Amino acid sequence: MTAYRGSARLITNKTFLEASAGILATECYHDGVIRSELWRRGLTVPSIYTRVTQISNARDDLDGSGENDQDIGDATTANLVPTNLGGLVLGRNAAQVLNVVYQNKGAVSSGGFSPAGLNGTIKTSQPNS
C-alpha cells in the first residue's frame, strides 16, 4: 500500500493511474482484513501481537526517519486502518520501498525479499538516516 501511495504522484498516464488506484484500494481492503484478524488473534495469542509489532518496527527502521508504519494497536484500541493525521494511507517513496524489500539501509540492489534484485529503472535503494 505504501508503495502505491508514494508513487501515485509520479504516474502521468490516466489509465495507469486509475489501475494503480484500483490496486491500492484492493490492497487497503486486504490489509484491513488481515490487520483485523491479527488484532483479534493477538488478544488471545500474545506472540502474534509481539511479532506484528516487531515487523512494523523493522519496516519503520528500514524506511528511514518518520512514522511510515504503524502496528495493529493494543488490547484496548485497534489500529486497523493505518493513516496519517489527515486520514490518508501512509506512503513511501521508491528508495524507502527498496530499503524494506532489500532489508537494508544502504545503497544496495539486491537482498532480503529479492535476493537476485529487481529489473527496471529504479532498482537500487538509498542510504537513510
N, CA, C and O atoms as a printed pandas DataFrame, in Angstrom:
     atom_number atom_name residue_name chain_id  residue_number  x_coord  y_coord  z_coord
0              1         N          MET        A               1    0.818   -1.183    0.000
1              2        CA          MET        A               1    0.000    0.000    0.000
2              3         C          MET        A               1    0.861    1.246    0.000
3              4         O          MET        A               1    0.610    2.182   -0.759
4              5         N          THR        A               2    1.874    1.259    0.849
5              6        CA          THR        A               2    2.677    2.475    0.949
6              7         C          THR        A               2    3.430    2.771   -0.341
7              8         O          THR        A               2    3.693    3.933   -0.652
8              9         N          ALA        A               3    3.780    1.724   -1.098
9             10        CA          ALA        A               3    4.470    1.934   -2.378
10            11         C          ALA        A               3    3.522    2.571   -3.397
11            12         O          ALA        A               3    3.914    3.497   -4.107
12            13         N          TYR        A               4    2.294    2.089   -3.474
13            14        CA          TYR        A               4    1.322    2.668   -4.410
14            15         C          TYR        A               4    1.017    4.108   -4.034
15            16         O          TYR        A               4    0.949    4.975   -4.905
16            17         N          ARG        A               5    0.835    4.366   -2.762
17            18        CA          ARG        A               5    0.536    5.726   -2.307
18            19         C          ARG        A               5    1.702    6.650   -2.604
19            20         O          ARG        A               5    1.503    7.773   -3.068
20            21         N          GLY        A               6    2.919    6.187   -2.340
21            22        CA          GLY        A               6    4.099    7.011   -2.554
22            23         C          GLY        A               6    4.387    7.289   -4.014
23            24         O          GLY        A               6    4.956    8.332   -4.337
24            25         N          SER        A               7    4.009    6.381   -4.910
25            26        CA          SER        A               7    4.328    6.559   -6.328
26            27         C          SER        A               7    3.205    7.222   -7.117
27            28         O          SER        A               7    3.403    7.536   -8.291
28            29         N          ALA        A               8    2.064    7.442   -6.538
29            30        CA          ALA        A               8    0.917    7.983   -7.275
30            31         C          ALA        A               8    1.237    9.289   -7.980
31            32         O          ALA        A               8    0.799    9.503   -9.110
32            33         N          ARG        A               9    1.986   10.158   -7.336
33            34        CA          ARG        A               9    2.288   11.464   -7.939
34            35         C          ARG        A               9    3.202   11.357   -9.155
35            36         O          ARG        A               9    3.327   12.314   -9.919
36            37         N          LEU        A              10    3.842   10.206   -9.342
37            38        CA          LEU        A              10    4.752   10.020  -10.470
38            39         C          LEU        A              10    4.055    9.469  -11.711
39            40         O          LEU        A              10    4.637    9.451  -12.795
40            41         N          ILE        A              11    2.812    9.023  -11.554
41            42        CA          ILE        A              11    2.093    8.396  -12.665
42            43         C          ILE        A              11    1.340    9.475  -13.434
43            44         O          ILE        A              11    0.436   10.113  -12.895
44            45         N          THR        A              12    1.714    9.675  -14.690
45            46        CA          THR        A              12    1.080   10.715  -15.502
46            47         C          THR        A              12    0.039   10.159  -16.461
47            48         O          THR        A              12   -0.849   10.894  -16.894
48            49         N          ASN        A              13    0.127    8.889  -16.799
49            50        CA          ASN        A              13   -0.836    8.266  -17.699
50            51         C          ASN        A              13   -2.113    7.960  -16.919
51            52         O          ASN        A              13   -2.072    7.213  -15.941
52            53         N          LYS        A              14   -3.235    8.524  -17.333
53            54        CA          LYS        A              14   -4.503    8.377  -16.599
54            55         C          LYS        A              14   -4.949    6.917  -16.489
55            56         O          LYS        A              14   -5.518    6.522  -15.472
56            57         N          THR        A              15   -4.697    6.121  -17.516
57            58        CA          THR        A              15   -5.079    4.712  -17.476
58            59         C          THR        A              15   -4.294    3.990  -16.390
59            60         O          THR        A              15   -4.857    3.215  -15.617
60            61         N          PHE        A              16   -2.990    4.247  -16.336
61            62        CA          PHE        A              16   -2.148    3.611  -15.328
62            63         C          PHE        A              16   -2.494    4.127  -13.926
63            64         O          PHE        A              16   -2.468    3.372  -12.954
64            65         N          LEU        A              17   -2.819    5.421  -13.834
65            66        CA          LEU        A              17   -3.184    5.991  -12.543
66            67         C          LEU        A              17   -4.471    5.345  -12.020
67            68         O          LEU        A              17   -4.569    5.016  -10.838
68            69         N          GLU        A              18   -5.442    5.167  -12.895
69            70        CA          GLU        A              18   -6.694    4.522  -12.485
70            71         C          GLU        A              18   -6.444    3.084  -12.043
71            72         O          GLU        A              18   -6.982    2.644  -11.027
72            73         N          ALA        A              19   -5.638    2.357  -12.792
73            74        CA          ALA        A              19   -5.313    0.973  -12.420
74            75         C          ALA        A              19   -4.583    0.937  -11.084
75            76         O          ALA        A              19   -4.872    0.091  -10.239
76            77         N          SER        A              20   -3.648    1.845  -10.893
77            78        CA          SER        A              20   -2.903    1.916   -9.639
78            79         C          SER        A              20   -3.828    2.225   -8.460
79            80         O          SER        A              20   -3.695    1.639   -7.386
80            81         N          ALA        A              21   -4.760    3.146   -8.671
81            82        CA          ALA        A              21   -5.725    3.482   -7.617
82            83         C          ALA        A              21   -6.594    2.275   -7.268
83            84         O          ALA        A              21   -6.903    2.041   -6.099
84            85         N          GLY        A              22   -6.983    1.515   -8.286
85            86        CA          GLY        A              22   -7.776    0.307   -8.041
86            87         C          GLY        A              22   -6.998   -0.730   -7.255
87            88         O          GLY        A              22   -7.535   -1.357   -6.341
88            89         N          ILE        A              23   -5.734   -0.912   -7.609
89            90        CA          ILE        A              23   -4.896   -1.864   -6.869
90            91         C          ILE        A              23   -4.704   -1.387   -5.438
91            92         O          ILE        A              23   -4.774   -2.183   -4.502
92            93         N          LEU        A              24   -4.462   -0.098   -5.264
93            94        CA          LEU        A              24   -4.291    0.451   -3.920
94            95         C          LEU        A              24   -5.536    0.215   -3.074
95            96         O          LEU        A              24   -5.433   -0.194   -1.918
96            97         N          ALA        A              25   -6.704    0.469   -3.640
97            98        CA          ALA        A              25   -7.950    0.252   -2.889
98            99         C          ALA        A              25   -8.100   -1.208   -2.492
99           100         O          ALA        A              25   -8.475   -1.513   -1.360
100          101         N          THR        A              26   -7.806   -2.110   -3.423
101          102        CA          THR        A              26   -7.903   -3.542   -3.122
102          103         C          THR        A              26   -6.930   -3.928   -2.019
103          104         O          THR        A              26   -7.292   -4.653   -1.092
104          105         N          GLU        A              27   -5.694   -3.445   -2.117
105          106        CA          GLU        A              27   -4.700   -3.764   -1.092
106          107         C          GLU        A              27   -5.102   -3.198    0.264
107          108         O          GLU        A              27   -4.830   -3.811    1.297
108          109         N          CYS        A              28   -5.743   -2.041    0.269
109          110        CA          CYS        A              28   -6.212   -1.466    1.539
110          111         C          CYS        A              28   -7.273   -2.353    2.179
111          112         O          CYS        A              28   -7.252   -2.578    3.389
112          113         N          TYR        A              29   -8.198   -2.855    1.372
113          114        CA          TYR        A              29   -9.201   -3.782    1.901
114          115         C          TYR        A              29   -8.531   -5.038    2.454
115          116         O          TYR        A              29   -8.851   -5.491    3.553
116          117         N          HIS        A              30   -7.598   -5.595    1.678
117          118        CA          HIS        A              30   -6.888   -6.796    2.144
118          119         C          HIS        A              30   -6.169   -6.518    3.455
119          120         O          HIS        A              30   -6.245   -7.306    4.397
120          121         N          ASP        A              31   -5.471   -5.387    3.504
121          122        CA          ASP        A              31   -4.721   -5.033    4.700
122          123         C          ASP        A              31   -5.647   -4.878    5.904
123          124         O          ASP        A              31   -5.318   -5.327    7.002
124          125         N          GLY        A              32   -6.795   -4.248    5.705
125          126        CA          GLY        A              32   -7.746   -4.077    6.806
126          127         C          GLY        A              32   -8.241   -5.406    7.351
127          128         O          GLY        A              32   -8.362   -5.579    8.564
128          129         N          VAL        A              33   -8.529   -6.346    6.454
129          130        CA          VAL        A              33   -8.981   -7.671    6.890
130          131         C          VAL        A              33   -7.873   -8.394    7.638
131          132         O          VAL        A              33   -8.109   -8.984    8.693
132          133         N          ILE        A              34   -6.661   -8.347    7.091
133          134        CA          ILE        A              34   -5.534   -9.021    7.745
134          135         C          ILE        A              34   -5.258   -8.397    9.108
135          136         O          ILE        A              34   -5.074   -9.114   10.092
136          137         N          ARG        A              35   -5.227   -7.072    9.172
137          138        CA          ARG        A              35   -4.961   -6.397   10.451
138          139         C          ARG        A              35   -6.067   -6.705   11.465
139          140         O          ARG        A              35   -5.789   -6.885   12.651
140          141         N          SER        A              36   -7.320   -6.765   11.000
141          142        CA          SER        A              36   -8.427   -7.099   11.904
142          143         C          SER        A              36   -8.239   -8.488   12.504
143          144         O          SER        A              36   -8.408   -8.687   13.707
144          145         N          GLU        A              37   -7.892   -9.433   11.657
145          146        CA          GLU        A              37   -7.712  -10.806   12.136
146          147         C          GLU        A              37   -6.491  -10.932   13.043
147          148         O          GLU        A              37   -6.546  -11.620   14.063
148          149         N          LEU        A              38   -5.396  -10.278   12.681
149          150        CA          LEU        A              38   -4.214  -10.316   13.547
150          151         C          LEU        A              38   -4.512   -9.682   14.896
151          152         O          LEU        A              38   -4.097  -10.197   15.934
152          153         N          TRP        A              39   -5.232   -8.567   14.883
153          154        CA          TRP        A              39   -5.572   -7.909   16.150
154          155         C          TRP        A              39   -6.471   -8.810   16.988
155          156         O          TRP        A              39   -6.264   -8.950   18.193
156          157         N          ARG        A              40   -7.482   -9.430   16.343
157          158        CA          ARG        A              40   -8.377  -10.332   17.067
158          159         C          ARG        A              40   -7.597  -11.495   17.665
159          160         O          ARG        A              40   -7.777  -11.824   18.838
160          161         N          ARG        A              41   -6.749  -12.108   16.885
161          162        CA          ARG        A              41   -5.961  -13.243   17.389
162          163         C          ARG        A              41   -4.926  -12.813   18.411
163          164         O          ARG        A              41   -4.590  -13.573   19.318
164          165         N          GLY        A              42   -4.420  -11.600   18.266
165          166        CA          GLY        A              42   -3.419  -11.092   19.199
166          167         C          GLY        A              42   -3.942  -10.976   20.616
167          168         O          GLY        A              42   -3.174  -11.013   21.577
168          169         N          LEU        A              43   -5.267  -10.834   20.744
169          170        CA          LEU        A              43   -5.851  -10.749   22.079
170          171         C          LEU        A              43   -5.748  -12.077   22.813
171          172         O          LEU        A              43   -5.688  -12.106   24.043
172          173         N          THR        A              44   -5.726  -13.174   22.068
173          174        CA          THR        A              44   -5.652  -14.489   22.700
174          175         C          THR        A              44   -4.297  -15.160   22.515
175          176         O          THR        A              44   -3.971  -16.105   23.232
176          177         N          VAL        A              45   -3.500  -14.676   21.554
177          178        CA          VAL        A              45   -2.175  -15.244   21.312
178          179         C          VAL        A              45   -1.159  -14.095   21.343
179          180         O          VAL        A              45   -0.867  -13.503   20.304
180          181         N          PRO        A              46   -0.622  -13.778   22.522
181          182        CA          PRO        A              46    0.276  -12.622   22.649
182          183         C          PRO        A              46    1.471  -12.652   21.708
183          184         O          PRO        A              46    1.963  -11.593   21.316
184          185         N          SER        A              47    1.954  -13.836   21.334
185          186        CA          SER        A              47    3.122  -13.895   20.450
186          187         C          SER        A              47    2.812  -13.300   19.075
187          188         O          SER        A              47    3.712  -12.771   18.422
188          189         N          ILE        A              48    1.552  -13.376   18.621
189          190        CA          ILE        A              48    1.182  -12.775   17.336
190          191         C          ILE        A              48    1.351  -11.262   17.418
191          192         O          ILE        A              48    1.948  -10.649   16.533
192          193         N          TYR        A              49    0.826  -10.667   18.477
193          194        CA          TYR        A              49    0.951   -9.220   18.643
194          195         C          TYR        A              49    2.417   -8.814   18.692
195          196         O          TYR        A              49    2.812   -7.821   18.081
196          197         N          THR        A              50    3.221   -9.582   19.419
197          198        CA          THR        A              50    4.646   -9.277   19.534
198          199         C          THR        A              50    5.318   -9.320   18.172
199          200         O          THR        A              50    6.090   -8.420   17.842
200          201         N          ARG        A              51    5.044  -10.341   17.377
201          202        CA          ARG        A              51    5.660  -10.476   16.048
202          203         C          ARG        A              51    5.205   -9.360   15.113
203          204         O          ARG        A              51    6.025   -8.785   14.398
204          205         N          VAL        A              52    3.918   -9.047   15.107
205          206        CA          VAL        A              52    3.402   -7.982   14.239
206          207         C          VAL        A              52    4.069   -6.658   14.594
207          208         O          VAL        A              52    4.442   -5.894   13.703
208          209         N          THR        A              53    4.219   -6.382   15.869
209          210        CA          THR        A              53    4.868   -5.147   16.312
210          211         C          THR        A              53    6.339   -5.133   15.893
211          212         O          THR        A              53    6.850   -4.098   15.466
212          213         N          GLN        A              54    7.017   -6.267   16.012
213          214        CA          GLN        A              54    8.423   -6.345   15.606
214          215         C          GLN        A              54    8.576   -6.100   14.105
215          216         O          GLN        A              54    9.495   -5.396   13.686
216          217         N          ILE        A              55    7.690   -6.671   13.297
217          218        CA          ILE        A              55    7.746   -6.474   11.845
218          219         C          ILE        A              55    7.497   -5.007   11.504
219          220         O          ILE        A              55    8.201   -4.430   10.676
220          221         N          SER        A              56    6.498   -4.410   12.142
221          222        CA          SER        A              56    6.201   -2.997   11.912
222          223         C          SER        A              56    7.405   -2.130   12.281
223          224         O          SER        A              56    7.772   -1.228   11.529
224          225         N          ASN        A              57    8.013   -2.396   13.418
225          226        CA          ASN        A              57    9.172   -1.616   13.856
226          227         C          ASN        A              57   10.352   -1.792   12.901
227          228         O          ASN        A              57   11.074   -0.834   12.624
228          229         N          ALA        A              58   10.548   -3.010   12.399
229          230        CA          ALA        A              58   11.642   -3.264   11.457
230          231         C          ALA        A              58   11.436   -2.486   10.166
231          232         O          ALA        A              58   12.368   -1.852    9.670
232          233         N          ARG        A              59   10.213   -2.528    9.609
233          234        CA          ARG        A              59    9.941   -1.773    8.380
234          235         C          ARG        A              59   10.143   -0.285    8.611
235          236         O          ARG        A              59   10.697    0.412    7.761
236          237         N          ASP        A              60    9.695    0.198    9.757
237          238        CA          ASP        A              60    9.824    1.623   10.054
238          239         C          ASP        A              60   11.286    2.022   10.203
239          240         O          ASP        A              60   11.667    3.127    9.818
240          241         N          ASP        A              61   12.104    1.143   10.752
241          242        CA          ASP        A              61   13.533    1.409   10.889
242          243         C          ASP        A              61   14.213    1.417    9.519
243          244         O          ASP        A              61   15.081    2.251    9.261
244          245         N          LEU        A              62   13.824    0.499    8.651
245          246        CA          LEU        A              62   14.455    0.386    7.336
246          247         C          LEU        A              62   14.098    1.538    6.398
247          248         O          LEU        A              62   14.912    1.925    5.558
248          249         N          ASP        A              63   12.899    2.086    6.531
249          250        CA          ASP        A              63   12.485    3.103    5.560
250          251         C          ASP        A              63   12.957    4.510    5.900
251          252         O          ASP        A              63   12.659    5.449    5.163
252          253         N          GLY        A              64   13.678    4.675    6.986
253          254        CA          GLY        A              64   14.241    5.982    7.326
254          255         C          GLY        A              64   13.442    6.713    8.384
255          256         O          GLY        A              64   12.608    6.132    9.078
256          257         N          SER        A              65   13.716    8.006    8.490
257          258        CA          SER        A              65   13.049    8.784    9.523
258          259         C          SER        A              65   11.574    8.969    9.195
259          260         O          SER        A              65   11.168    8.866    8.037
260          261         N          GLY        A              66   10.801    9.236   10.193
261          262        CA          GLY        A              66    9.356    9.395   10.012
262          263         C          GLY        A              66    8.611    8.139   10.390
263          264         O          GLY        A              66    9.183    7.049   10.426
264          265         N          GLU        A              67    7.346    8.291   10.669
265          266        CA          GLU        A              67    6.494    7.174   11.084
266          267         C          GLU        A              67    5.674    6.728    9.891
267          268         O          GLU        A              67    4.555    7.203    9.691
268          269         N          ASN        A              68    6.225    5.809    9.086
269          270        CA          ASN        A              68    5.523    5.320    7.901
270          271         C          ASN        A              68    4.918    3.942    8.111
271          272         O          ASN        A              68    4.357    3.362    7.182
272          273         N          ASP        A              69    5.024    3.426    9.295
273          274        CA          ASP        A              69    4.473    2.113    9.577
274          275         C          ASP        A              69    3.840    2.163   10.964
275          276         O          ASP        A              69    4.404    2.747   11.889
276          277         N          GLN        A              70    2.698    1.566   11.101
277          278        CA          GLN        A              70    2.006    1.556   12.383
278          279         C          GLN        A              70    1.613    0.126   12.717
279          280         O          GLN        A              70    1.209   -0.643   11.844
280          281         N          ASP        A              71    1.739   -0.220   14.000
281          282        CA          ASP        A              71    1.342   -1.570   14.391
282          283         C          ASP        A              71   -0.183   -1.662   14.486
283          284         O          ASP        A              71   -0.885   -0.718   14.122
284          285         N          ILE        A              72   -0.692   -2.789   14.970
285          286        CA          ILE        A              72   -2.137   -3.045   14.936
286          287         C          ILE        A              72   -2.889   -2.569   16.163
287          288         O          ILE        A              72   -4.083   -2.835   16.296
288          289         N          GLY        A              73   -2.211   -1.870   17.062
289          290        CA          GLY        A              73   -2.882   -1.373   18.254
290          291         C          GLY        A              73   -2.566   -2.227   19.466
291          292         O          GLY        A              73   -1.576   -2.958   19.487
292          293         N          ASP        A              74   -3.411   -2.126   20.467
293          294        CA          ASP        A              74   -3.198   -2.917   21.681
294          295         C          ASP        A              74   -4.512   -3.565   22.094
295          296         O          ASP        A              74   -5.475   -3.557   21.327
296          297         N          ALA        A              75   -4.560   -4.120   23.283
297          298        CA          ALA        A              75   -5.746   -4.867   23.711
298          299         C          ALA        A              75   -6.990   -3.995   23.845
299          300         O          ALA        A              75   -8.104   -4.518   23.873
300          301         N          THR        A              76   -6.826   -2.687   23.926
301          302        CA          THR        A              76   -7.992   -1.811   24.096
302          303         C          THR        A              76   -8.317   -0.976   22.862
303          304         O          THR        A              76   -9.453   -0.530   22.703
304          305         N          THR        A              77   -7.336   -0.757   21.985
305          306        CA          THR        A              77   -7.554    0.087   20.822
306          307         C          THR        A              77   -6.958   -0.562   19.583
307          308         O          THR        A              77   -5.748   -0.778   19.506
308          309         N          ALA        A              78   -7.811   -0.872   18.615
309          310        CA          ALA        A              78   -7.341   -1.453   17.357
310          311         C          ALA        A              78   -6.923   -0.347   16.394
311          312         O          ALA        A              78   -7.565    0.701   16.326
312          313         N          ASN        A              79   -5.851   -0.584   15.656
313          314        CA          ASN        A              79   -5.403    0.330   14.608
314          315         C          ASN        A              79   -5.523   -0.438   13.296
315          316         O          ASN        A              79   -4.531   -0.949   12.777
316          317         N          LEU        A              80   -6.731   -0.516   12.766
317          318        CA          LEU        A              80   -6.998   -1.352   11.605
318          319         C          LEU        A              80   -6.753   -0.647   10.281
319          320         O          LEU        A              80   -6.570   -1.303    9.255
320          321         N          VAL        A              81   -6.749    0.674   10.291
321          322        CA          VAL        A              81   -6.513    1.437    9.067
322          323         C          VAL        A              81   -5.407    2.448    9.351
323          324         O          VAL        A              81   -5.682    3.550    9.824
324          325         N          PRO        A              82   -4.153    2.080    9.065
325          326        CA          PRO        A              82   -3.043    2.984    9.368
326          327         C          PRO        A              82   -3.019    4.179    8.426
327          328         O          PRO        A              82   -2.821    4.017    7.222
328          329         N          THR        A              83   -3.218    5.365    8.958
329          330        CA          THR        A              83   -3.243    6.588    8.162
330          331         C          THR        A              83   -2.463    7.686    8.876
331          332         O          THR        A              83   -2.092    7.549   10.042
332          333         N          ASN        A              84   -2.222    8.772    8.156
333          334        CA          ASN        A              84   -1.601    9.929    8.788
334          335         C          ASN        A              84   -2.685   10.754    9.482
335          336         O          ASN        A              84   -3.853   10.363    9.489
336          337         N          LEU        A              85   -2.310   11.877   10.056
337          338        CA          LEU        A              85   -3.279   12.699   10.787
338          339         C          LEU        A              85   -4.381   13.247    9.886
339          340         O          LEU        A              85   -5.465   13.577   10.368
340          341         N          GLY        A              86   -4.119   13.347    8.583
341          342        CA          GLY        A              86   -5.117   13.818    7.639
342          343         C          GLY        A              86   -6.021   12.716    7.117
343          344         O          GLY        A              86   -6.879   12.969    6.271
344          345         N          GLY        A              87   -5.842   11.491    7.609
345          346        CA          GLY        A              87   -6.681   10.375    7.189
346          347         C          GLY        A              87   -6.229    9.695    5.908
347          348         O          GLY        A              87   -6.970    8.887    5.350
348          349         N          LEU        A              88   -5.020   10.006    5.426
349          350        CA          LEU        A              88   -4.519    9.390    4.208
350          351         C          LEU        A              88   -3.638    8.183    4.543
351          352         O          LEU        A              88   -2.911    8.188    5.536
352          353         N          VAL        A              89   -3.715    7.155    3.702
353          354        CA          VAL        A              89   -2.844    5.998    3.840
354          355         C          VAL        A              89   -1.406    6.484    3.762
355          356         O          VAL        A              89   -1.081    7.352    2.951
356          357         N          LEU        A              90   -0.560    5.936    4.590
357          358        CA          LEU        A              90    0.838    6.335    4.605
358          359         C          LEU        A              90    1.515    5.959    3.301
359          360         O          LEU        A              90    1.133    4.976    2.666
360          361         N          GLY        A              91    2.516    6.726    2.895
361          362        CA          GLY        A              91    3.216    6.464    1.644
362          363         C          GLY        A              91    4.719    6.400    1.823
363          364         O          GLY        A              91    5.290    7.062    2.690
364          365         N          ARG        A              92    5.347    5.591    0.987
365          366        CA          ARG        A              92    6.807    5.504    0.943
366          367         C          ARG        A              92    7.261    5.834   -0.476
367          368         O          ARG        A              92    6.583    5.500   -1.447
368          369         N          ASN        A              93    8.419    6.495   -0.584
369          370        CA          ASN        A              93    8.983    6.724   -1.908
370          371         C          ASN        A              93    9.732    5.465   -2.352
371          372         O          ASN        A              93    9.852    4.507   -1.589
372          373         N          ALA        A              94   10.232    5.474   -3.588
373          374        CA          ALA        A              94   10.874    4.281   -4.149
374          375         C          ALA        A              94   12.056    3.809   -3.304
375          376         O          ALA        A              94   12.198    2.612   -3.057
376          377         N          ALA        A              95   12.904    4.740   -2.859
377          378        CA          ALA        A              95   14.071    4.357   -2.054
378          379         C          ALA        A              95   13.640    3.692   -0.747
379          380         O          ALA        A              95   14.253    2.713   -0.323
380          381         N          GLN        A              96   12.599    4.209   -0.107
381          382        CA          GLN        A              96   12.108    3.622    1.138
382          383         C          GLN        A              96   11.546    2.224    0.902
383          384         O          GLN        A              96   11.787    1.311    1.693
384          385         N          VAL        A              97   10.799    2.059   -0.184
385          386        CA          VAL        A              97   10.246    0.743   -0.511
386          387         C          VAL        A              97   11.378   -0.252   -0.740
387          388         O          VAL        A              97   11.334   -1.374   -0.236
388          389         N          LEU        A              98   12.388    0.158   -1.499
389          390        CA          LEU        A              98   13.502   -0.744   -1.781
390          391         C          LEU        A              98   14.289   -1.084   -0.518
391          392         O          LEU        A              98   14.764   -2.211   -0.379
392          393         N          ASN        A              99   14.434   -0.143    0.396
393          394        CA          ASN        A              99   15.109   -0.452    1.660
394          395         C          ASN        A              99   14.356   -1.549    2.415
395          396         O          ASN        A              99   14.979   -2.435    3.002
396          397         N          VAL        A             100   13.033   -1.498    2.406
397          398        CA          VAL        A             100   12.231   -2.530    3.071
398          399         C          VAL        A             100   12.341   -3.854    2.310
399          400         O          VAL        A             100   12.540   -4.906    2.917
400          401         N          VAL        A             101   12.211   -3.802    0.985
401          402        CA          VAL        A             101   12.283   -5.021    0.169
402          403         C          VAL        A             101   13.636   -5.703    0.332
403          404         O          VAL        A             101   13.704   -6.919    0.509
404          405         N          TYR        A             102   14.723   -4.914    0.273
405          406        CA          TYR        A             102   16.068   -5.485    0.374
406          407         C          TYR        A             102   16.501   -5.706    1.824
407          408         O          TYR        A             102   17.541   -6.313    2.080
408          409         N          GLN        A             103   15.704   -5.215    2.764
409          410        CA          GLN        A             103   16.006   -5.327    4.193
410          411         C          GLN        A             103   17.399   -4.787    4.493
411          412         O          GLN        A             103   18.209   -5.442    5.149
412          413         N          ASN        A             104   17.661   -3.581    4.000
413          414        CA          ASN        A             104   18.963   -2.974    4.133
414          415         C          ASN        A             104   18.795   -1.458    4.138
415          416         O          ASN        A             104   17.926   -0.929    3.445
416          417         N          LYS        A             105   19.615   -0.760    4.909
417          418        CA          LYS        A             105   19.527    0.695    4.983
418          419         C          LYS        A             105   20.494    1.395    4.034
419          420         O          LYS        A             105   20.498    2.625    3.971
420          421         N          GLY        A             106   21.305    0.655    3.302
421          422        CA          GLY        A             106   22.309    1.259    2.436
422          423         C          GLY        A             106   21.892    1.271    0.986
423          424         O          GLY        A             106   20.765    0.912    0.645
424          425         N          ALA        A             107   22.818    1.689    0.129
425          426        CA          ALA        A             107   22.578    1.710   -1.313
426          427         C          ALA        A             107   22.914    0.332   -1.868
427          428         O          ALA        A             107   24.070    0.053   -2.186
428          429         N          VAL        A             108   21.918   -0.520   -1.984
429          430        CA          VAL        A             108   22.102   -1.882   -2.487
430          431         C          VAL        A             108   21.083   -2.147   -3.594
431          432         O          VAL        A             108   20.103   -1.415   -3.735
432          433         N          SER        A             109   21.320   -3.188   -4.370
433          434        CA          SER        A             109   20.390   -3.516   -5.449
434          435         C          SER        A             109   19.918   -4.965   -5.377
435          436         O          SER        A             109   19.401   -5.498   -6.359
436          437         N          SER        A             110   20.091   -5.601   -4.229
437          438        CA          SER        A             110   19.571   -6.956   -4.031
438          439         C          SER        A             110   19.598   -7.284   -2.544
439          440         O          SER        A             110   20.247   -6.604   -1.750
440          441         N          GLY        A             111   18.878   -8.341   -2.188
441          442        CA          GLY        A             111   18.864   -8.798   -0.804
442          443         C          GLY        A             111   17.457   -8.941   -0.278
443          444         O          GLY        A             111   16.489   -8.652   -0.981
444          445         N          GLY        A             112   17.343   -9.383    0.950
445          446        CA          GLY        A             112   16.054   -9.503    1.614
446          447         C          GLY        A             112   15.048  -10.337    0.848
447          448         O          GLY        A             112   15.297  -11.506    0.551
448          449         N          PHE        A             113   13.903   -9.732    0.527
449          450        CA          PHE        A             113   12.829  -10.429   -0.181
450          451         C          PHE        A             113   13.123  -10.592   -1.668
451          452         O          PHE        A             113   12.403  -11.305   -2.367
452          453         N          SER        A             114   14.171   -9.939   -2.155
453          454        CA          SER        A             114   14.533  -10.026   -3.567
454          455         C          SER        A             114   16.042  -10.247   -3.685
455          456         O          SER        A             114   16.774   -9.342   -4.087
456          457         N          PRO        A             115   16.512  -11.460   -3.332
457          458        CA          PRO        A             115   17.954  -11.708   -3.285
458          459         C          PRO        A             115   18.662  -11.533   -4.622
459          460         O          PRO        A             115   19.858  -11.244   -4.647
460          461         N          ALA        A             116   17.951  -11.701   -5.732
461          462        CA          ALA        A             116   18.560  -11.513   -7.049
462          463         C          ALA        A             116   18.364  -10.094   -7.566
463          464         O          ALA        A             116   18.796   -9.782   -8.675
464          465         N          GLY        A             117   17.731   -9.240   -6.798
465          466        CA          GLY        A             117   17.481   -7.875   -7.219
466          467         C          GLY        A             117   16.221   -7.763   -8.058
467          468         O          GLY        A             117   15.483   -8.734   -8.225
468          469         N          LEU        A             118   15.985   -6.577   -8.581
469          470        CA          LEU        A             118   14.798   -6.288   -9.381
470          471         C          LEU        A             118   15.219   -5.827  -10.762
471          472         O          LEU        A             118   16.373   -5.453  -10.971
472          473         N          ASN        A             119   14.290   -5.853  -11.703
473          474        CA          ASN        A             119   14.575   -5.271  -13.003
474          475         C          ASN        A             119   13.903   -3.908  -13.066
475          476         O          ASN        A             119   13.170   -3.536  -12.150
476          477         N          GLY        A             120   14.139   -3.177  -14.118
477          478        CA          GLY        A             120   13.516   -1.866  -14.247
478          479         C          GLY        A             120   14.504   -0.742  -14.011
479          480         O          GLY        A             120   15.691   -0.973  -13.779
480          481         N          THR        A             121   14.000    0.469  -14.073
481          482        CA          THR        A             121   14.836    1.657  -13.954
482          483         C          THR        A             121   15.240    1.928  -12.511
483          484         O          THR        A             121   16.396    2.250  -12.237
484          485         N          ILE        A             122   14.302    1.799  -11.602
485          486        CA          ILE        A             122   14.575    2.086  -10.188
486          487         C          ILE        A             122   14.764    0.751   -9.479
487          488         O          ILE        A             122   13.797    0.029   -9.236
488          489         N          LYS        A             123   16.012    0.424   -9.149
489          490        CA          LYS        A             123   16.262   -0.865   -8.515
490          491         C          LYS        A             123   17.328   -0.822   -7.425
491          492         O          LYS        A             123   17.651   -1.854   -6.837
492          493         N          THR        A             124   17.871    0.346   -7.154
493          494        CA          THR        A             124   18.878    0.494   -6.108
494          495         C          THR        A             124   18.299    1.326   -4.973
495          496         O          THR        A             124   17.767    2.414   -5.194
496          497         N          SER        A             125   18.409    0.803   -3.759
497          498        CA          SER        A             125   17.918    1.558   -2.598
498          499         C          SER        A             125   18.904    2.674   -2.270
499          500         O          SER        A             125   19.998    2.738   -2.830
500          501         N          GLN        A             126   18.504    3.546   -1.362
501          502        CA          GLN        A             126   19.329    4.676   -0.967
502          503         C          GLN        A             126   19.615    4.593    0.529
503          504         O          GLN        A             126   18.776    4.120    1.295
504          505         N          PRO        A             127   20.794    5.051    0.950
505          506        CA          PRO        A             127   21.055    5.091    2.391
506          507         C          PRO        A             127   20.057    6.010    3.075
507          508         O          PRO        A             127   19.676    7.043    2.524
508          509         N          ASN        A             128   19.640    5.638    4.259
509          510        CA          ASN        A             128   18.731    6.512    5.014
510          511         C          ASN        A             128   19.393    6.914    6.310
511          512         O          ASN        A             128   20.404    6.343    6.718
512          513         N          SER        A             129   18.812    7.895    6.943
513          514        CA          SER        A             129   19.387    8.386    8.203
514          515         C          SER        A             129   18.621    7.832    9.370
515          516         O          SER        A             129   18.949    8.127   10.519
